[in-house]
Amino acid sequence: MMTETEYRTIGAVAAELGVPRWRLAYLIERGDVPGPSLHVPGRRLFTEADVEKIRLALGRRRPPSSGPRLEKSE
């Protein structure tokens, strides 16, 4: 007996993870986080296992820097 796998779109995954969809797509394209298990024309489809792998990869990334900090000298 086959079990049915639920797939999510990149927009749903991004919303769940609290990141903009464009940023998640960018990180996947760069190879900074894992991609989806299934590609169909024009769609990236993610399983729950994919989402967990991405969540872990995002947790290992450093927070984005706001630029160099300059010390004030008196």
PDB file of N, CA, C, O and CB in Angstrom:
ATOM      1  N   MET A   1       0.845  -1.188   0.000  1.00  0.00           N
ATOM      2  CA  MET A   1       0.000   0.000   0.000  1.00  0.00           C
ATOM      3  C   MET A   1       0.890   1.252   0.000  1.00  0.00           C
ATOM      4  O   MET A   1       1.824   1.355   0.795  1.00  0.00           O
ATOM      5  CB  MET A   1      -0.961  -0.002   1.232  1.00  0.00           C
ATOM      6  N   MET A   2       0.596   2.184  -0.884  1.00  0.00           N
ATOM      7  CA  MET A   2       1.383   3.405  -0.982  1.00  0.00           C
ATOM      8  C   MET A   2       0.794   4.474  -0.065  1.00  0.00           C
ATOM      9  O   MET A   2      -0.422   4.590   0.087  1.00  0.00           O
ATOM     10  CB  MET A   2       1.435   3.907  -2.442  1.00  0.00           C
ATOM     11  N   THR A   3       1.684   5.244   0.536  1.00  0.00           N
ATOM     12  CA  THR A   3       1.218   6.375   1.326  1.00  0.00           C
ATOM     13  C   THR A   3       1.326   7.628   0.477  1.00  0.00           C
ATOM     14  O   THR A   3       2.216   7.749  -0.365  1.00  0.00           O
ATOM     15  CB  THR A   3       2.033   6.521   2.645  1.00  0.00           C
ATOM     16  N   GLU A   4       0.420   8.549   0.703  1.00  0.00           N
ATOM     17  CA  GLU A   4       0.414   9.792  -0.062  1.00  0.00           C
ATOM     18  C   GLU A   4       1.293  10.821   0.627  1.00  0.00           C
ATOM     19  O   GLU A   4       1.132  11.087   1.818  1.00  0.00           O
ATOM     20  CB  GLU A   4      -1.023  10.332  -0.229  1.00  0.00           C
ATOM     21  N   THR A   5       2.226  11.400  -0.125  1.00  0.00           N
ATOM     22  CA  THR A   5       3.116  12.426   0.415  1.00  0.00           C
ATOM     23  C   THR A   5       2.523  13.790   0.143  1.00  0.00           C
ATOM     24  O   THR A   5       2.071  14.075  -0.966  1.00  0.00           O
ATOM     25  CB  THR A   5       4.535  12.318  -0.193  1.00  0.00           C
ATOM     26  N   GLU A   6       2.525  14.630   1.163  1.00  0.00           N
ATOM     27  CA  GLU A   6       2.051  15.999   0.972  1.00  0.00           C
ATOM     28  C   GLU A   6       3.224  16.868   0.560  1.00  0.00           C
ATOM     29  O   GLU A   6       4.299  16.803   1.155  1.00  0.00           O
ATOM     30  CB  GLU A   6       1.379  16.550   2.261  1.00  0.00           C
ATOM     31  N   TYR A   7       3.007  17.674  -0.454  1.00  0.00           N
ATOM     32  CA  TYR A   7       4.035  18.581  -0.943  1.00  0.00           C
ATOM     33  C   TYR A   7       3.585  20.020  -0.705  1.00  0.00           C
ATOM     34  O   TYR A   7       2.395  20.331  -0.740  1.00  0.00           O
ATOM     35  CB  TYR A   7       4.327  18.332  -2.448  1.00  0.00           C
ATOM     36  N   ARG A   8       4.571  20.892  -0.462  1.00  0.00           N
ATOM     37  CA  ARG A   8       4.306  22.322  -0.270  1.00  0.00           C
ATOM     38  C   ARG A   8       5.070  23.117  -1.304  1.00  0.00           C
ATOM     39  O   ARG A   8       6.120  22.693  -1.786  1.00  0.00           O
ATOM     40  CB  ARG A   8       4.694  22.778   1.157  1.00  0.00           C
ATOM     41  N   THR A   9       4.535  24.263  -1.636  1.00  0.00           N
ATOM     42  CA  THR A   9       5.217  25.156  -2.577  1.00  0.00           C
ATOM     43  C   THR A   9       6.261  25.977  -1.824  1.00  0.00           C
ATOM     44  O   THR A   9       6.267  26.013  -0.593  1.00  0.00           O
ATOM     45  CB  THR A   9       4.199  26.090  -3.303  1.00  0.00           C
ATOM     46  N   ILE A  10       7.130  26.626  -2.564  1.00  0.00           N
ATOM     47  CA  ILE A  10       8.173  27.441  -1.944  1.00  0.00           C
ATOM     48  C   ILE A  10       7.572  28.586  -1.127  1.00  0.00           C
ATOM     49  O   ILE A  10       8.127  28.963  -0.094  1.00  0.00           O
ATOM     50  CB  ILE A  10       9.116  27.998  -3.015  1.00  0.00           C
ATOM     51  N   GLY A  11       6.456  29.137  -1.574  1.00  0.00           N
ATOM     52  CA  GLY A  11       5.806  30.211  -0.829  1.00  0.00           C
ATOM     53  C   GLY A  11       5.312  29.734   0.531  1.00  0.00           C
ATOM     54  O   GLY A  11       5.466  30.438   1.529  1.00  0.00           O
ATOM     55  N   ALA A  12       4.723  28.550   0.576  1.00  0.00           N
ATOM     56  CA  ALA A  12       4.236  28.000   1.846  1.00  0.00           C
ATOM     57  C   ALA A  12       5.398  27.683   2.782  1.00  0.00           C
ATOM     58  O   ALA A  12       5.318  27.927   3.986  1.00  0.00           O
ATOM     59  CB  ALA A  12       3.397  26.733   1.599  1.00  0.00           C
ATOM     60  N   VAL A  13       6.474  27.141   2.225  1.00  0.00           N
ATOM     61  CA  VAL A  13       7.651  26.823   3.034  1.00  0.00           C
ATOM     62  C   VAL A  13       8.281  28.101   3.581  1.00  0.00           C
ATOM     63  O   VAL A  13       8.625  28.173   4.761  1.00  0.00           O
ATOM     64  CB  VAL A  13       8.683  26.028   2.204  1.00  0.00           C
ATOM     65  N   ALA A  14       8.429  29.088   2.738  1.00  0.00           N
ATOM     66  CA  ALA A  14       9.017  30.364   3.165  1.00  0.00           C
ATOM     67  C   ALA A  14       8.194  30.992   4.288  1.00  0.00           C
ATOM     68  O   ALA A  14       8.755  31.480   5.270  1.00  0.00           O
ATOM     69  CB  ALA A  14       9.117  31.339   1.973  1.00  0.00           C
ATOM     70  N   ALA A  15       6.872  30.982   4.149  1.00  0.00           N
ATOM     71  CA  ALA A  15       6.004  31.548   5.182  1.00  0.00           C
ATOM     72  C   ALA A  15       6.167  30.781   6.493  1.00  0.00           C
ATOM     73  O   ALA A  15       6.227  31.385   7.564  1.00  0.00           O
ATOM     74  CB  ALA A  15       4.530  31.523   4.726  1.00  0.00           C
ATOM     75  N   GLU A  16       6.237  29.465   6.412  1.00  0.00           N
ATOM     76  CA  GLU A  16       6.407  28.642   7.615  1.00  0.00           C
ATOM     77  C   GLU A  16       7.738  28.935   8.306  1.00  0.00           C
ATOM     78  O   GLU A  16       7.816  28.945   9.534  1.00  0.00           O
ATOM     79  CB  GLU A  16       6.322  27.151   7.257  1.00  0.00           C
ATOM     80  N   LEU A  17       8.771  29.171   7.521  1.00  0.00           N
ATOM     81  CA  LEU A  17      10.102  29.407   8.078  1.00  0.00           C
ATOM     82  C   LEU A  17      10.350  30.875   8.422  1.00  0.00           C
ATOM     83  O   LEU A  17      11.365  31.203   9.037  1.00  0.00           O
ATOM     84  CB  LEU A  17      11.154  28.934   7.103  1.00  0.00           C
ATOM     85  N   GLY A  18       9.440  31.752   8.034  1.00  0.00           N
ATOM     86  CA  GLY A  18       9.569  33.164   8.369  1.00  0.00           C
ATOM     87  C   GLY A  18      10.609  33.910   7.557  1.00  0.00           C
ATOM     88  O   GLY A  18      11.221  34.859   8.046  1.00  0.00           O
ATOM     89  N   VAL A  19      10.812  33.483   6.308  1.00  0.00           N
ATOM     90  CA  VAL A  19      11.734  34.187   5.409  1.00  0.00           C
ATOM     91  C   VAL A  19      10.978  34.567   4.139  1.00  0.00           C
ATOM     92  O   VAL A  19      10.026  33.884   3.761  1.00  0.00           O
ATOM     93  CB  VAL A  19      12.989  33.302   5.071  1.00  0.00           C
ATOM     94  N   PRO A  20      11.386  35.644   3.479  1.00  0.00           N
ATOM     95  CA  PRO A  20      10.724  35.995   2.213  1.00  0.00           C
ATOM     96  C   PRO A  20      10.937  34.897   1.161  1.00  0.00           C
ATOM     97  O   PRO A  20      11.986  34.253   1.127  1.00  0.00           O
ATOM     98  CB  PRO A  20      11.258  37.350   1.683  1.00  0.00           C
ATOM     99  N   ARG A  21       9.944  34.699   0.319  1.00  0.00           N
ATOM    100  CA  ARG A  21      10.024  33.652  -0.706  1.00  0.00           C
ATOM    101  C   ARG A  21      11.237  33.861  -1.609  1.00  0.00           C
ATOM    102  O   ARG A  21      11.934  32.908  -1.958  1.00  0.00           O
ATOM    103  CB  ARG A  21       8.738  33.625  -1.550  1.00  0.00           C
ATOM    104  N   TRP A  22      11.485  35.131  -1.989  1.00  0.00           N
ATOM    105  CA  TRP A  22      12.610  35.408  -2.895  1.00  0.00           C
ATOM    106  C   TRP A  22      13.937  35.013  -2.243  1.00  0.00           C
ATOM    107  O   TRP A  22      14.841  34.520  -2.918  1.00  0.00           O
ATOM    108  CB  TRP A  22      12.634  36.906  -3.289  1.00  0.00           C
ATOM    109  N   ARG A  23      14.054  35.232  -0.923  1.00  0.00           N
ATOM    110  CA  ARG A  23      15.307  34.906  -0.238  1.00  0.00           C
ATOM    111  C   ARG A  23      15.519  33.396  -0.165  1.00  0.00           C
ATOM    112  O   ARG A  23      16.634  32.913  -0.362  1.00  0.00           O
ATOM    113  CB  ARG A  23      15.315  35.505   1.175  1.00  0.00           C
ATOM    114  N   LEU A  24      14.462  32.659   0.115  1.00  0.00           N
ATOM    115  CA  LEU A  24      14.581  31.200   0.155  1.00  0.00           C
ATOM    116  C   LEU A  24      14.980  30.668  -1.222  1.00  0.00           C
ATOM    117  O   LEU A  24      15.845  29.799  -1.326  1.00  0.00           O
ATOM    118  CB  LEU A  24      13.250  30.554   0.621  1.00  0.00           C
ATOM    119  N   ALA A  25      14.354  31.186  -2.271  1.00  0.00           N
ATOM    120  CA  ALA A  25      14.712  30.767  -3.638  1.00  0.00           C
ATOM    121  C   ALA A  25      16.181  31.075  -3.932  1.00  0.00           C
ATOM    122  O   ALA A  25      16.886  30.260  -4.527  1.00  0.00           O
ATOM    123  CB  ALA A  25      13.804  31.473  -4.679  1.00  0.00           C
ATOM    124  N   TYR A  26      16.632  32.248  -3.512  1.00  0.00           N
ATOM    125  CA  TYR A  26      18.023  32.655  -3.717  1.00  0.00           C
ATOM    126  C   TYR A  26      18.977  31.703  -2.990  1.00  0.00           C
ATOM    127  O   TYR A  26      19.972  31.261  -3.564  1.00  0.00           O
ATOM    128  CB  TYR A  26      18.238  34.104  -3.228  1.00  0.00           C
ATOM    129  N   LEU A  27      18.675  31.391  -1.736  1.00  0.00           N
ATOM    130  CA  LEU A  27      19.550  30.508  -0.955  1.00  0.00           C
ATOM    131  C   LEU A  27      19.604  29.107  -1.544  1.00  0.00           C
ATOM    132  O   LEU A  27      20.647  28.454  -1.504  1.00  0.00           O
ATOM    133  CB  LEU A  27      19.079  30.438   0.494  1.00  0.00           C
ATOM    134  N   ILE A  28      18.491  28.645  -2.088  1.00  0.00           N
ATOM    135  CA  ILE A  28      18.467  27.322  -2.738  1.00  0.00           C
ATOM    136  C   ILE A  28      19.311  27.361  -4.004  1.00  0.00           C
ATOM    137  O   ILE A  28      20.124  26.466  -4.233  1.00  0.00           O
ATOM    138  CB  ILE A  28      17.005  26.887  -3.072  1.00  0.00           C
ATOM    139  N   GLU A  29      19.128  28.386  -4.826  1.00  0.00           N
ATOM    140  CA  GLU A  29      19.892  28.501  -6.077  1.00  0.00           C
ATOM    141  C   GLU A  29      21.392  28.566  -5.822  1.00  0.00           C
ATOM    142  O   GLU A  29      22.176  28.002  -6.585  1.00  0.00           O
ATOM    143  CB  GLU A  29      19.450  29.737  -6.855  1.00  0.00           C
ATOM    144  N   ARG A  30      21.796  29.248  -4.756  1.00  0.00           N
ATOM    145  CA  ARG A  30      23.220  29.352  -4.399  1.00  0.00           C
ATOM    146  C   ARG A  30      23.765  28.067  -3.801  1.00  0.00           C
ATOM    147  O   ARG A  30      24.980  27.877  -3.735  1.00  0.00           O
ATOM    148  CB  ARG A  30      23.430  30.488  -3.420  1.00  0.00           C
ATOM    149  N   GLY A  31      22.876  27.186  -3.367  1.00  0.00           N
ATOM    150  CA  GLY A  31      23.318  25.954  -2.717  1.00  0.00           C
ATOM    151  C   GLY A  31      23.575  26.137  -1.225  1.00  0.00           C
ATOM    152  O   GLY A  31      24.190  25.282  -0.589  1.00  0.00           O
ATOM    153  N   ASP A  32      23.106  27.252  -0.668  1.00  0.00           N
ATOM    154  CA  ASP A  32      23.303  27.516   0.751  1.00  0.00           C
ATOM    155  C   ASP A  32      22.362  26.703   1.629  1.00  0.00           C
ATOM    156  O   ASP A  32      22.686  26.417   2.782  1.00  0.00           O
ATOM    157  CB  ASP A  32      23.117  28.986   1.031  1.00  0.00           C
ATOM    158  N   VAL A  33      21.213  26.330   1.106  1.00  0.00           N
ATOM    159  CA  VAL A  33      20.274  25.457   1.806  1.00  0.00           C
ATOM    160  C   VAL A  33      19.812  24.389   0.809  1.00  0.00           C
ATOM    161  O   VAL A  33      19.851  24.607  -0.402  1.00  0.00           O
ATOM    162  CB  VAL A  33      19.049  26.271   2.392  1.00  0.00           C
ATOM    163  N   PRO A  34      19.375  23.233   1.326  1.00  0.00           N
ATOM    164  CA  PRO A  34      18.939  22.167   0.411  1.00  0.00           C
ATOM    165  C   PRO A  34      17.698  22.565  -0.378  1.00  0.00           C
ATOM    166  O   PRO A  34      16.892  23.381   0.069  1.00  0.00           O
ATOM    167  CB  PRO A  34      18.660  20.886   1.191  1.00  0.00           C
ATOM    168  N   GLY A  35      17.565  21.980  -1.540  1.00  0.00           N
ATOM    169  CA  GLY A  35      16.412  22.246  -2.390  1.00  0.00           C
ATOM    170  C   GLY A  35      15.308  21.225  -2.183  1.00  0.00           C
ATOM    171  O   GLY A  35      15.378  20.399  -1.273  1.00  0.00           O
ATOM    172  N   PRO A  36      14.294  21.284  -3.024  1.00  0.00           N
ATOM    173  CA  PRO A  36      13.140  20.403  -2.891  1.00  0.00           C
ATOM    174  C   PRO A  36      13.412  18.994  -3.415  1.00  0.00           C
ATOM    175  O   PRO A  36      14.350  18.764  -4.178  1.00  0.00           O
ATOM    176  CB  PRO A  36      11.960  20.995  -3.619  1.00  0.00           C
ATOM    177  N   SER A  37      12.571  18.066  -2.988  1.00  0.00           N
ATOM    178  CA  SER A  37      12.654  16.685  -3.465  1.00  0.00           C
ATOM    179  C   SER A  37      12.094  16.535  -4.870  1.00  0.00           C
ATOM    180  O   SER A  37      12.501  15.648  -5.620  1.00  0.00           O
ATOM    181  CB  SER A  37      11.917  15.758  -2.518  1.00  0.00           C
ATOM    182  N   LEU A  38      11.161  17.404  -5.217  1.00  0.00           N
ATOM    183  CA  LEU A  38      10.463  17.238  -6.484  1.00  0.00           C
ATOM    184  C   LEU A  38      10.418  18.554  -7.256  1.00  0.00           C
ATOM    185  O   LEU A  38      10.057  19.601  -6.719  1.00  0.00           O
ATOM    186  CB  LEU A  38       9.045  16.713  -6.247  1.00  0.00           C
ATOM    187  N   HIS A  39      10.793  18.469  -8.525  1.00  0.00           N
ATOM    188  CA  HIS A  39      10.682  19.608  -9.445  1.00  0.00           C
ATOM    189  C   HIS A  39       9.696  19.210 -10.530  1.00  0.00           C
ATOM    190  O   HIS A  39       9.834  18.155 -11.149  1.00  0.00           O
ATOM    191  CB  HIS A  39      12.087  20.013 -10.062  1.00  0.00           C
ATOM    192  N   VAL A  40       8.721  20.040 -10.752  1.00  0.00           N
ATOM    193  CA  VAL A  40       7.850  19.892 -11.917  1.00  0.00           C
ATOM    194  C   VAL A  40       7.968  21.212 -12.666  1.00  0.00           C
ATOM    195  O   VAL A  40       8.349  22.216 -12.065  1.00  0.00           O
ATOM    196  CB  VAL A  40       6.331  19.554 -11.514  1.00  0.00           C
ATOM    197  N   PRO A  41       7.660  21.243 -13.937  1.00  0.00           N
ATOM    198  CA  PRO A  41       7.854  22.492 -14.681  1.00  0.00           C
ATOM    199  C   PRO A  41       7.238  23.701 -13.969  1.00  0.00           C
ATOM    200  O   PRO A  41       6.032  23.764 -13.730  1.00  0.00           O
ATOM    201  CB  PRO A  41       7.253  22.361 -16.074  1.00  0.00           C
ATOM    202  N   GLY A  42       8.111  24.653 -13.641  1.00  0.00           N
ATOM    203  CA  GLY A  42       7.672  25.878 -13.010  1.00  0.00           C
ATOM    204  C   GLY A  42       7.368  25.796 -11.525  1.00  0.00           C
ATOM    205  O   GLY A  42       6.917  26.781 -10.941  1.00  0.00           O
ATOM    206  N   ARG A  43       7.602  24.650 -10.896  1.00  0.00           N
ATOM    207  CA  ARG A  43       7.264  24.492  -9.482  1.00  0.00           C
ATOM    208  C   ARG A  43       8.364  23.751  -8.750  1.00  0.00           C
ATOM    209  O   ARG A  43       8.995  22.840  -9.286  1.00  0.00           O
ATOM    210  CB  ARG A  43       5.933  23.752  -9.322  1.00  0.00           C
ATOM    211  N   ARG A  44       8.577  24.166  -7.506  1.00  0.00           N
ATOM    212  CA  ARG A  44       9.437  23.432  -6.580  1.00  0.00           C
ATOM    213  C   ARG A  44       8.498  22.893  -5.509  1.00  0.00           C
ATOM    214  O   ARG A  44       7.745  23.654  -4.903  1.00  0.00           O
ATOM    215  CB  ARG A  44      10.600  24.349  -5.961  1.00  0.00           C
ATOM    216  N   LEU A  45       8.539  21.594  -5.273  1.00  0.00           N
ATOM    217  CA  LEU A  45       7.642  20.995  -4.297  1.00  0.00           C
ATOM    218  C   LEU A  45       8.444  20.351  -3.183  1.00  0.00           C
ATOM    219  O   LEU A  45       9.342  19.546  -3.430  1.00  0.00           O
ATOM    220  CB  LEU A  45       6.721  19.964  -4.962  1.00  0.00           C
ATOM    221  N   PHE A  46       8.107  20.715  -1.953  1.00  0.00           N
ATOM    222  CA  PHE A  46       8.871  20.321  -0.773  1.00  0.00           C
ATOM    223  C   PHE A  46       8.079  19.370   0.112  1.00  0.00           C
ATOM    224  O   PHE A  46       6.877  19.545   0.310  1.00  0.00           O
ATOM    225  CB  PHE A  46       9.282  21.550   0.024  1.00  0.00           C
ATOM    226  N   THR A  47       8.766  18.360   0.644  1.00  0.00           N
ATOM    227  CA  THR A  47       8.169  17.467   1.631  1.00  0.00           C
ATOM    228  C   THR A  47       8.465  18.007   3.024  1.00  0.00           C
ATOM    229  O   THR A  47       9.234  18.957   3.174  1.00  0.00           O
ATOM    230  CB  THR A  47       8.706  16.013   1.471  1.00  0.00           C
ATOM    231  N   GLU A  48       7.864  17.411   4.032  1.00  0.00           N
ATOM    232  CA  GLU A  48       8.147  17.805   5.413  1.00  0.00           C
ATOM    233  C   GLU A  48       9.632  17.594   5.720  1.00  0.00           C
ATOM    234  O   GLU A  48      10.237  18.410   6.415  1.00  0.00           O
ATOM    235  CB  GLU A  48       7.264  16.997   6.407  1.00  0.00           C
ATOM    236  N   ALA A  49      10.221  16.517   5.215  1.00  0.00           N
ATOM    237  CA  ALA A  49      11.651  16.257   5.435  1.00  0.00           C
ATOM    238  C   ALA A  49      12.507  17.358   4.799  1.00  0.00           C
ATOM    239  O   ALA A  49      13.516  17.765   5.375  1.00  0.00           O
ATOM    240  CB  ALA A  49      12.046  14.874   4.857  1.00  0.00           C
ATOM    241  N   ASP A  50      12.113  17.840   3.620  1.00  0.00           N
ATOM    242  CA  ASP A  50      12.829  18.943   2.968  1.00  0.00           C
ATOM    243  C   ASP A  50      12.790  20.187   3.845  1.00  0.00           C
ATOM    244  O   ASP A  50      13.801  20.867   4.020  1.00  0.00           O
ATOM    245  CB  ASP A  50      12.220  19.247   1.581  1.00  0.00           C
ATOM    246  N   VAL A  51      11.613  20.479   4.394  1.00  0.00           N
ATOM    247  CA  VAL A  51      11.449  21.673   5.224  1.00  0.00           C
ATOM    248  C   VAL A  51      12.345  21.586   6.453  1.00  0.00           C
ATOM    249  O   VAL A  51      12.960  22.579   6.844  1.00  0.00           O
ATOM    250  CB  VAL A  51       9.974  21.848   5.645  1.00  0.00           C
ATOM    251  N   GLU A  52      12.423  20.415   7.060  1.00  0.00           N
ATOM    252  CA  GLU A  52      13.272  20.248   8.244  1.00  0.00           C
ATOM    253  C   GLU A  52      14.747  20.434   7.899  1.00  0.00           C
ATOM    254  O   GLU A  52      15.489  21.041   8.671  1.00  0.00           O
ATOM    255  CB  GLU A  52      13.052  18.865   8.867  1.00  0.00           C
ATOM    256  N   LYS A  53      15.180  19.920   6.751  1.00  0.00           N
ATOM    257  CA  LYS A  53      16.574  20.098   6.314  1.00  0.00           C
ATOM    258  C   LYS A  53      16.878  21.577   6.093  1.00  0.00           C
ATOM    259  O   LYS A  53      17.951  22.057   6.460  1.00  0.00           O
ATOM    260  CB  LYS A  53      16.847  19.297   5.014  1.00  0.00           C
ATOM    261  N   ILE A  54      15.940  22.292   5.497  1.00  0.00           N
ATOM    262  CA  ILE A  54      16.133  23.727   5.266  1.00  0.00           C
ATOM    263  C   ILE A  54      16.171  24.468   6.594  1.00  0.00           C
ATOM    264  O   ILE A  54      16.998  25.359   6.787  1.00  0.00           O
ATOM    265  CB  ILE A  54      15.011  24.295   4.364  1.00  0.00           C
ATOM    266  N   ARG A  55      15.274  24.101   7.514  1.00  0.00           N
ATOM    267  CA  ARG A  55      15.241  24.743   8.837  1.00  0.00           C
ATOM    268  C   ARG A  55      16.598  24.580   9.541  1.00  0.00           C
ATOM    269  O   ARG A  55      17.120  25.534  10.117  1.00  0.00           O
ATOM    270  CB  ARG A  55      14.099  24.137   9.713  1.00  0.00           C
ATOM    271  N   LEU A  56      17.157  23.377   9.489  1.00  0.00           N
ATOM    272  CA  LEU A  56      18.466  23.132  10.105  1.00  0.00           C
ATOM    273  C   LEU A  56      19.560  23.950   9.424  1.00  0.00           C
ATOM    274  O   LEU A  56      20.412  24.535  10.093  1.00  0.00           O
ATOM    275  CB  LEU A  56      18.815  21.639  10.044  1.00  0.00           C
ATOM    276  N   ALA A  57      19.534  23.988   8.091  1.00  0.00           N
ATOM    277  CA  ALA A  57      20.551  24.750   7.348  1.00  0.00           C
ATOM    278  C   ALA A  57      20.447  26.241   7.664  1.00  0.00           C
ATOM    279  O   ALA A  57      21.469  26.914   7.801  1.00  0.00           O
ATOM    280  CB  ALA A  57      20.397  24.518   5.825  1.00  0.00           C
ATOM    281  N   LEU A  58      19.241  26.759   7.780  1.00  0.00           N
ATOM    282  CA  LEU A  58      19.070  28.172   8.121  1.00  0.00           C
ATOM    283  C   LEU A  58      19.577  28.453   9.529  1.00  0.00           C
ATOM    284  O   LEU A  58      20.128  29.522   9.788  1.00  0.00           O
ATOM    285  CB  LEU A  58      17.595  28.582   7.998  1.00  0.00           C
ATOM    286  N   GLY A  59      19.395  27.505  10.432  1.00  0.00           N
ATOM    287  CA  GLY A  59      19.862  27.668  11.803  1.00  0.00           C
ATOM    288  C   GLY A  59      21.378  27.706  11.901  1.00  0.00           C
ATOM    289  O   GLY A  59      21.929  28.317  12.817  1.00  0.00           O
ATOM    290  N   ARG A  60      22.055  27.056  10.961  1.00  0.00           N
ATOM    291  CA  ARG A  60      23.528  27.034  10.962  1.00  0.00           C
ATOM    292  C   ARG A  60      24.124  28.286  10.333  1.00  0.00           C
ATOM    293  O   ARG A  60      25.297  28.598  10.541  1.00  0.00           O
ATOM    294  CB  ARG A  60      24.034  25.804  10.220  1.00  0.00           C
ATOM    295  N   ARG A  61      23.305  29.004   9.561  1.00  0.00           N
ATOM    296  CA  ARG A  61      23.812  30.228   8.907  1.00  0.00           C
ATOM    297  C   ARG A  61      23.923  31.341   9.927  1.00  0.00           C
ATOM    298  O   ARG A  61      23.124  31.433  10.859  1.00  0.00           O
ATOM    299  CB  ARG A  61      22.888  30.665   7.734  1.00  0.00           C
ATOM    300  N   ARG A  62      24.923  32.186   9.738  1.00  0.00           N
ATOM    301  CA  ARG A  62      25.058  33.374  10.599  1.00  0.00           C
ATOM    302  C   ARG A  62      24.004  34.380  10.213  1.00  0.00           C
ATOM    303  O   ARG A  62      23.623  34.454   9.045  1.00  0.00           O
ATOM    304  CB  ARG A  62      26.475  34.002  10.489  1.00  0.00           C
ATOM    305  N   PRO A  63      23.516  35.166  11.175  1.00  0.00           N
ATOM    306  CA  PRO A  63      22.570  36.226  10.811  1.00  0.00           C
ATOM    307  C   PRO A  63      23.238  37.232   9.887  1.00  0.00           C
ATOM    308  O   PRO A  63      24.438  37.476  10.006  1.00  0.00           O
ATOM    309  CB  PRO A  63      22.030  36.936  12.071  1.00  0.00           C
ATOM    310  N   PRO A  64      22.478  37.820   8.967  1.00  0.00           N
ATOM    311  CA  PRO A  64      23.085  38.793   8.049  1.00  0.00           C
ATOM    312  C   PRO A  64      23.653  39.984   8.810  1.00  0.00           C
ATOM    313  O   PRO A  64      23.071  40.467   9.781  1.00  0.00           O
ATOM    314  CB  PRO A  64      22.055  39.274   7.016  1.00  0.00           C
ATOM    315  N   SER A  65      24.788  40.434   8.344  1.00  0.00           N
ATOM    316  CA  SER A  65      25.461  41.563   8.978  1.00  0.00           C
ATOM    317  C   SER A  65      24.844  42.861   8.481  1.00  0.00           C
ATOM    318  O   SER A  65      24.404  42.960   7.336  1.00  0.00           O
ATOM    319  CB  SER A  65      26.982  41.536   8.691  1.00  0.00           C
ATOM    320  N   SER A  66      24.820  43.834   9.346  1.00  0.00           N
ATOM    321  CA  SER A  66      24.305  45.142   8.923  1.00  0.00           C
ATOM    322  C   SER A  66      25.446  46.042   8.457  1.00  0.00           C
ATOM    323  O   SER A  66      25.265  47.249   8.294  1.00  0.00           O
ATOM    324  CB  SER A  66      23.530  45.820  10.074  1.00  0.00           C
ATOM    325  N   GLY A  67      26.605  45.458   8.247  1.00  0.00           N
ATOM    326  CA  GLY A  67      27.754  46.232   7.780  1.00  0.00           C
ATOM    327  C   GLY A  67      28.792  46.347   8.872  1.00  0.00           C
ATOM    328  O   GLY A  67      28.552  45.943  10.010  1.00  0.00           O
ATOM    329  N   PRO A  68      29.944  46.894   8.533  1.00  0.00           N
ATOM    330  CA  PRO A  68      31.002  47.008   9.523  1.00  0.00           C
ATOM    331  C   PRO A  68      30.630  48.000  10.621  1.00  0.00           C
ATOM    332  O   PRO A  68      29.963  49.004  10.372  1.00  0.00           O
ATOM    333  CB  PRO A  68      32.304  47.428   8.855  1.00  0.00           C
ATOM    334  N   ARG A  69      31.066  47.704  11.819  1.00  0.00           N
ATOM    335  CA  ARG A  69      30.813  48.608  12.922  1.00  0.00           C
ATOM    336  C   ARG A  69      32.024  49.513  13.095  1.00  0.00           C
ATOM    337  O   ARG A  69      33.170  49.065  13.097  1.00  0.00           O
ATOM    338  CB  ARG A  69      30.505  47.828  14.228  1.00  0.00           C
ATOM    339  N   LEU A  70      31.737  50.769  13.235  1.00  0.00           N
ATOM    340  CA  LEU A  70      32.806  51.735  13.425  1.00  0.00           C
ATOM    341  C   LEU A  70      32.789  52.193  14.868  1.00  0.00           C
ATOM    342  O   LEU A  70      31.755  52.602  15.397  1.00  0.00           O
ATOM    343  CB  LEU A  70      32.661  52.937  12.458  1.00  0.00           C
ATOM    344  N   GLU A  71      33.938  52.120  15.486  1.00  0.00           N
ATOM    345  CA  GLU A  71      34.060  52.560  16.877  1.00  0.00           C
ATOM    346  C   GLU A  71      34.201  54.069  16.918  1.00  0.00           C
ATOM    347  O   GLU A  71      34.908  54.650  16.095  1.00  0.00           O
ATOM    348  CB  GLU A  71      35.265  51.883  17.574  1.00  0.00           C
ATOM    349  N   LYS A  72      33.543  54.700  17.854  1.00  0.00           N
ATOM    350  CA  LYS A  72      33.714  56.152  18.032  1.00  0.00           C
ATOM    351  C   LYS A  72      34.989  56.406  18.809  1.00  0.00           C
ATOM    352  O   LYS A  72      35.256  55.742  19.811  1.00  0.00           O
ATOM    353  CB  LYS A  72      32.492  56.785  18.767  1.00  0.00           C
ATOM    354  N   SER A  73      35.756  57.340  18.359  1.00  0.00           N
ATOM    355  CA  SER A  73      36.930  57.740  19.135  1.00  0.00           C
ATOM    356  C   SER A  73      36.694  59.131  19.690  1.00  0.00           C
ATOM    357  O   SER A  73      36.175  60.011  19.003  1.00  0.00           O
ATOM    358  CB  SER A  73      38.224  57.701  18.270  1.00  0.00           C
ATOM    359  N   GLU A  74      37.071  59.311  20.906  1.00  0.00           N
ATOM    360  CA  GLU A  74      36.824  60.608  21.570  1.00  0.00           C
ATOM    361  C   GLU A  74      38.085  61.443  21.592  1.00  0.00           C
ATOM    362  O   GLU A  74      38.077  62.561  22.106  1.00  0.00           O
ATOM    363  CB  GLU A  74      36.307  60.402  23.009  1.00  0.00           C
TER     364      GLU A  74
END
